[in-house]
Amino acid sequence: MFGKTLTSVWLGILGLVWLTDCAAPARVGEYPNQKAMTGKTRTEILACAGLPSGERTEHDVTVLRYYREAPILEESQPIGKSSVSTIRHGCWATVVLAEDRVVDIRYRFAPPSFDASNDCEEIFAPCVR
């Protein structure tokens, strides 16, 4: 009896994980920290958000790339007396600068079906405190 129940629970969890992987991309919108960065200088961004994981300059446009992964505890879901790992997720933030000022910030979730906007917002949290 207990084995069948446990098997059913695991099959249900696997089904949900499978559906999540096949789901449509999460909606990326505008967020408070993202909007607050518009107009800041490159120096201001580097001072509060730290060094980017990548930087590229073409003509008069500079692109800074940041990545933040969810904390490990956020990736486990408590179930009864144990826990089950959930989807490993994070967020890429692309900062576009023109004439040394932020003109756009775009978020891209990893995986695309998981809303990881809180991870990107956390990159810029020190900039608005």
HELIX and SHEET records of a PDB file:
HELIX    1   1 PHE A    2  CYS A   22  1                                  21    
HELIX    2   2 PRO A   32  ALA A   36  1                                   5    
HELIX    3   3 ARG A   42  ALA A   49  1                                   8    
HELIX    4   4 ILE A   72  GLU A   75  5                                   4    
HELIX    5   5 SER A  117  VAL A  128  1                                  12    
SHEET    1   A 4 GLY A  54  GLU A  58  0                                        
SHEET    2   A 4 VAL A  61  GLU A  69 -1                                        
SHEET    3   A 4 GLY A  90  ALA A  98 -1                                        
SHEET    4   A 4 ARG A 101  ALA A 110 -1                                        
SHEET    1   B 2 SER A  76  ILE A  79  0                                        
SHEET    2   B 2 SER A  82  SER A  85 -1                                        
END                                                                             
